[in-house]
């Protein structure tokens, strides 16, 4: 159970937060001022601190400095009012994970806390796990370690070495980067690695999922808005460009942005200025942009779906993410890495994989790539009772893959996904539950491949909403 410390001198706010977070599975302590908050931290380990910016004996800036100095692996979220938002952004640059504004909304609080806890887990794995690789420093004799994102495991395959070489090459520059690859290949981890190995490493890394943005929300998310600037604008919001100022802005599934939002992005990138909705004040920007896509954006340009001028602004350097199935024995390096992470998360001590499990991992197609592998390892760790992961702990589509895989493998190349192999007569199933599972798996996978893993388009074709598609993909381990 994750432990959260609330530091707030408003008793009612602290009580409501405590009850809400306890109901959602967290162990919660509350402190009414900064000094008692530091005492709580001294006497116990906490994953996260929710700290009000204005306290009777100190403020959020001093609390953040003290917590980061004494408890560097404890995440900090600042609770602030409208008048302190500018300061809250500065605190993010100083190391706070995020801020939330009053009035507090349950969904926003829970979402922010969940992301902060995930970041905390990644940092713990990063510091404790010798499999979490580091980029060697270019300067001879330098003792400074340049860290990689925790899910990025430097493998020994030719594809992995080339990927590492490209990261080393582009990270120190200020180039905009397009990261191209299938869903789940670790595009965000590589973006974080580029940021962490750049001169901007001490500034914010802000990630946006463009695939989940509606046209109406996109402008507010990118550029922010002033309170009262439109119906429903109940508070001032800092946009992602402003939050990332001085650091790196990562745009995932950038091909899903509407054409008019692309035009607004182009203006912002060209002019290096941003203006909140409802404001006349322009804010100077110094932001490195990294974008990711599982589509070939040139195809989008030809279809009139993506602006060519914006593409060329982004495309100062392109990194191709190899699919997991092309990375050979790296699969087992990653499996071992994720096993250690899962052991920490679940309090288990699973040590290795049975030979037939390793064989299944090496032969399986991994359509969900690294994300799918991580999900499978987490599930298998939970189901394993002893020290060795057995085949029965794997999803059916993986443990039975060698029995139902096609006689001839389909070829593929960088920018195209492969077609779904047709089953042979020998693969006929009499178990209705398994047959239904495999039929659903094949249908979803077929549609995803047809649309180059664009989940919004896939959901439309399958006649289900995006959330249902995510849930089904997660259930059958095609990713999330």
Secondary structure, DSSP 8 states (H G I E B T S, - for coil): --EEEEE-S-HHHHHHHHHHHHHTT-EEEEESSHHHHHHHHHHS--SEEEEESB-SS-BHHHHHHHHHHH-TTSEEEEEE-GGGHHHHHHHHHHT--EEEESS--HHHHHHHHHHHHHHHHHHHHHHH-TTS-EE--SSTT----EE--TT----SSHHHHHHHHHHHHHHTS---EEEE--TTS-HHHHHHHHHHTSTTTTS-EEEEEGGG--HHHHHHHHHEE-TTSSTT--S-EE-HHHHTTTSEEEEETGGGS-HHHHHHHHHHHHHTEE--BT----EE---EEEEEESS-HHHHHHTTSS-HHHHHHHTTEEEE---GGGSTTHHHHHHHHHHHHHHHHHT----EE-HHHHHHHHHS--TTHHHHHHHHHHHHHHH--SSEE-GGGS-HHHHTHHHHS-SS----BTTB--------GGG----HHHHHHHHHHHHHHHHHHHTTT-HHHHHHHHTS-HHHHHHHHHHTTS--
